[in-house]
Amino acid sequence: MSGESDGNVPEIFKWPKKPLGFLVSHRWIPGKPDHGEQYLSLGYQILPSLRAGIDYRPLTRDIGALVNWRVFPENNTWRPALMLGTSNDDFGNINSQSYFATLSKALPPWKDITVSPFIGANYIEKLDDVRPIGGLHLRRKQFSIMFAHSGVDEHLTFSYNLGNHTFSILFFDLRLPGTAWAFRF
């Protein structure tokens, strides 16, 4: 549970005790075009290294596929994790299915903070272009901050994990504020 102490989490936020592998999430960013303003997704952890699901854009009624596959995990020495995936994403005013590959590695903790850089490439279908992506994830107990470049835009996300819930405040393109919530069950 993301490193937080179970004793500090109210029982209602730990339901169910043993999640079945589902993840539901919602994102809301007022000021974005209709396709990107609201986002809902439902995914299922098919295997320890494979999650698949759908995303739904309520304002435009679009449905897309999302898949994340950890080809291999990072190890305790030098090897980073390799992730491959696809999702329907927003790139500025463009909505497109995209396909990505990233390498990420959690560095040794520094003063109780875990730093995890990532780098990769993103093929954006509607742009018919491959773009570099990358970022940095910082975690301390149940708090995290992530800066990411999607290939088109930069994003900043502040998150707090509470039991099976993650609450986030984000800044799309470093200027449009929004909120997000995810629940594992």
C-alpha positions as CSV (number, residue, x, y, z in Angstrom):
1,M,0.0,0.0,0.0
2,S,2.5,2.6,-1.2
3,G,4.6,2.5,2.0
4,E,2.1,4.0,4.4
5,S,1.4,2.5,7.8
6,D,-1.8,0.4,7.8
7,G,-2.5,1.6,11.3
8,N,-3.1,5.2,10.2
9,V,-5.6,4.4,7.4
10,P,-9.3,4.4,8.4
11,E,-11.0,1.0,7.6
12,I,-13.3,2.5,4.9
13,F,-10.3,3.5,2.8
14,K,-8.8,-0.1,2.9
15,W,-11.9,-1.8,1.5
16,P,-11.6,-4.4,0.1
17,K,-8.9,-5.9,2.3
18,K,-7.6,-8.0,-0.6
19,P,-8.3,-6.1,-3.9
20,L,-9.3,-8.3,-6.8
21,G,-7.2,-6.5,-9.4
22,F,-9.5,-3.8,-10.7
23,L,-8.6,-0.1,-10.9
24,V,-11.1,2.6,-11.6
25,S,-10.0,6.2,-12.2
26,H,-11.5,9.6,-13.0
27,R,-9.8,12.8,-14.1
28,W,-11.4,16.2,-14.5
29,I,-9.6,19.2,-16.0
30,P,-11.9,22.2,-16.6
31,G,-10.8,24.3,-19.6
32,K,-9.6,21.4,-21.7
33,P,-11.5,20.6,-24.9
34,D,-14.5,18.3,-24.4
35,H,-12.6,15.1,-25.2
36,G,-10.0,15.8,-22.5
37,E,-12.0,17.5,-19.8
38,Q,-13.3,14.3,-18.2
39,Y,-11.8,10.9,-18.3
40,L,-13.0,7.6,-16.8
41,S,-11.1,4.3,-17.0
42,L,-11.6,0.8,-15.7
43,G,-8.7,-1.7,-15.9
44,Y,-8.0,-5.2,-14.6
45,Q,-4.6,-6.7,-13.6
46,I,-4.7,-9.8,-15.7
47,L,-1.2,-10.9,-14.7
48,P,1.3,-9.3,-12.3
49,S,2.9,-7.6,-15.3
50,L,-0.2,-7.0,-17.5
51,R,-3.1,-4.6,-17.0
52,A,-5.8,-4.0,-19.6
53,G,-9.0,-2.0,-19.7
54,I,-11.0,0.7,-21.3
55,D,-11.2,4.5,-21.1
56,Y,-14.4,6.5,-21.6
57,R,-14.7,10.2,-22.4
58,P,-18.2,11.2,-21.1
59,L,-18.5,14.5,-22.9
60,T,-17.7,13.0,-26.4
61,R,-18.8,9.4,-25.6
62,D,-15.5,8.0,-27.0
63,I,-14.3,4.7,-25.8
64,G,-10.6,3.6,-26.1
65,A,-8.4,0.7,-25.1
66,L,-5.6,0.9,-22.5
67,V,-3.0,-1.7,-21.9
68,N,0.2,-1.6,-19.8
69,W,2.7,-4.5,-20.0
70,R,5.8,-4.6,-17.8
71,V,8.1,-6.6,-20.1
72,F,10.6,-7.0,-17.3
73,P,10.9,-5.4,-13.8
74,E,13.8,-3.4,-12.6
75,N,16.3,-5.3,-10.4
76,N,18.3,-4.2,-7.3
77,T,21.4,-3.4,-9.3
78,W,21.5,-1.5,-12.6
79,R,18.6,-2.8,-14.7
80,P,15.5,-0.5,-15.3
81,A,12.0,-1.8,-15.8
82,L,10.7,-1.8,-19.4
83,M,7.0,-0.9,-19.9
84,L,5.0,-1.0,-23.2
85,G,1.5,0.2,-23.5
86,T,-1.3,1.9,-25.4
87,S,-4.0,4.4,-24.4
88,N,-6.2,7.1,-25.8
89,D,-4.6,10.4,-24.8
90,D,-4.8,14.1,-25.2
91,F,-1.9,16.0,-26.8
92,G,-2.8,19.7,-26.7
93,N,-6.1,19.8,-28.7
94,I,-5.4,16.5,-30.4
95,N,-7.0,13.3,-29.2
96,S,-5.3,10.1,-30.4
97,Q,-4.5,6.5,-29.5
98,S,-0.8,6.4,-28.6
99,Y,1.7,3.6,-28.1
100,F,4.7,4.0,-25.7
101,A,7.8,2.3,-24.5
102,T,9.6,3.5,-21.3
103,L,12.5,2.6,-19.1
104,S,12.2,3.5,-15.5
105,K,14.4,3.0,-12.4
106,A,13.9,3.7,-8.7
107,L,17.2,5.1,-7.4
108,P,18.4,4.3,-3.9
109,P,16.3,6.4,-1.4
110,W,17.7,9.7,-0.3
111,K,16.4,11.1,3.1
112,D,13.3,8.8,2.9
113,I,12.5,10.0,-0.7
114,T,12.5,7.6,-3.6
115,V,13.5,9.2,-7.0
116,S,12.4,7.4,-10.1
117,P,13.3,8.9,-13.5
118,F,11.8,7.5,-16.7
119,I,12.5,8.0,-20.4
120,G,11.1,6.6,-23.6
121,A,9.2,7.2,-26.8
122,N,5.5,7.7,-27.7
123,Y,4.0,7.0,-31.1
124,I,1.0,9.4,-31.5
125,E,-1.3,7.9,-34.2
126,K,-3.0,11.1,-35.4
127,L,0.3,12.9,-35.7
128,D,1.9,9.9,-37.3
129,D,5.0,10.8,-35.3
130,V,7.3,9.3,-32.6
131,R,8.0,11.7,-29.8
132,P,10.4,11.5,-26.8
133,I,8.8,11.2,-23.4
134,G,10.2,11.2,-19.9
135,G,9.9,12.6,-16.5
136,L,10.7,12.2,-12.8
137,H,8.6,10.7,-10.0
138,L,9.4,11.5,-6.3
139,R,7.8,9.6,-3.5
140,R,7.9,10.0,0.3
141,K,5.6,7.6,2.1
142,Q,2.1,8.2,0.8
143,F,2.9,11.5,-1.0
144,S,4.3,11.8,-4.5
145,I,5.1,14.4,-7.1
146,M,5.5,13.6,-10.8
147,F,6.7,15.8,-13.7
148,A,6.2,14.2,-17.1
149,H,6.6,15.2,-20.7
150,S,4.1,13.3,-22.9
151,G,5.8,14.0,-26.3
152,V,3.7,17.2,-26.7
153,D,2.9,18.7,-23.3
154,E,4.4,18.9,-19.8
155,H,2.3,17.9,-16.7
156,L,2.8,18.2,-13.0
157,T,0.9,15.9,-10.6
158,F,0.7,15.9,-6.8
159,S,-0.7,12.7,-5.3
160,Y,-1.7,11.3,-1.9
161,N,-2.4,7.6,-1.3
162,L,-4.9,6.7,1.3
163,G,-5.6,2.9,1.5
164,N,-6.9,1.8,-1.9
165,H,-7.5,5.4,-3.0
166,T,-5.2,7.9,-4.7
167,F,-6.2,11.5,-4.8
168,S,-4.3,13.9,-7.1
169,I,-4.1,17.6,-8.1
170,L,-2.6,18.1,-11.5
171,F,-1.6,20.8,-13.9
172,F,-2.0,19.9,-17.5
173,D,0.4,21.7,-19.8
174,L,1.7,23.2,-16.5
175,R,-1.2,25.7,-16.5
176,L,-4.7,24.0,-16.5
177,P,-5.5,22.7,-12.9
178,G,-7.5,19.5,-12.5
179,T,-8.2,16.7,-10.1
180,A,-8.0,12.9,-10.3
181,W,-9.0,10.0,-8.2
182,A,-8.2,6.3,-8.5
183,F,-9.5,3.3,-6.5
184,R,-8.1,-0.2,-6.4
185,F,-10.6,-3.0,-5.7
